[in-house]
């Protein structure tokens, strides 16, 4: 069985992860700041937080998506969940550097958690 939806969303997320990783690496190499303590550089600290937050949520969402797909979940539903996940992580990445109140950051975490809840509910429904 091929996991088309998970493969597509996973590939997009992998590219986004590489982009976020490169932003951290490049932030560490700016000027004379090689190996700088992130706490001393606000911009670098934000990049690290964006990268870290991505890696905290996305793998589990993709794992759930794969389980759902193996269990026979509707491809279109999974693609919509994946699209929301990607939009959420992009919104979070764009919003984290902004001052509060911050609708992008709020949307990012709310939508990410909503995807995880939706995947969990979907999984329980497929258990019947």
RACOR-V283276 format. One record per helix or strand of 3 or more residues. SS is the DSSP state (helix for helix, strand for strand). FROM is the first residue (numbers start at 1). LEN is the number of residues. Records with the same first field share a line. If there is no record, write none. Layout:
# RACOR-V283276
SS=FROM-LEN, FROM-LEN
This chain:
# RACOR-V283276
helix=4-25, 38-3, 42-29, 75-21, 103-24
